[in-house]
Amino acid sequence: MAVIKTIDLVGASDVSWQDAAQQALAEASKTLRGIEGFEVLESSATVDGEAIAEYHTHIRIRFRLER
């Protein structure tokens, strides 16, 4: 029997929302094994004046627990 665990992370990037999600996944991959996928929960950004300063992507990562 398998158990799947989830964790939520928010990636940040000055390039794009997609890059912010990639940053979060890359960081999670440093310590988690068995990552099976993720879903994007929310995208947001901070602004500086009239321009986007930083993109944020909130993701939920799924990984299989090992015994």
MOGI-V127446 format. One record per residue. RES is the residue in one letter. NEAR is the number of other ideal C-beta (glycine too) atoms within 12 Angstrom. Layout:
res:RES near:NEAR
res:RES near:NEAR
This chain:
res:M near:6
res:A near:12
res:V near:13
res:I near:18
res:K near:19
res:T near:21
res:I near:22
res:D near:19
res:L near:33
res:V near:29
res:G near:33
res:A near:27
res:S near:27
res:D near:18
res:V near:18
res:S near:19
res:W near:27
res:Q near:17
res:D near:20
res:A near:31
res:A near:32
res:Q near:23
res:Q near:26
res:A near:34
res:L near:30
res:A near:20
res:E near:21
res:A near:29
res:S near:17
res:K near:12
res:T near:13
res:L near:23
res:R near:14
res:G near:19
res:I near:26
res:E near:20
res:G near:17
res:F near:27
res:E near:18
res:V near:24
res:L near:21
res:E near:19
res:S near:23
res:S near:20
res:A near:22
res:T near:16
res:V near:12
res:D near:10
res:G near:7
res:E near:6
res:A near:11
res:I near:20
res:A near:16
res:E near:23
res:Y near:28
res:H near:28
res:T near:32
res:H near:24
res:I near:32
res:R near:25
res:I near:33
res:R near:23
res:F near:24
res:R near:18
res:L near:17
res:E near:11
res:R near:7
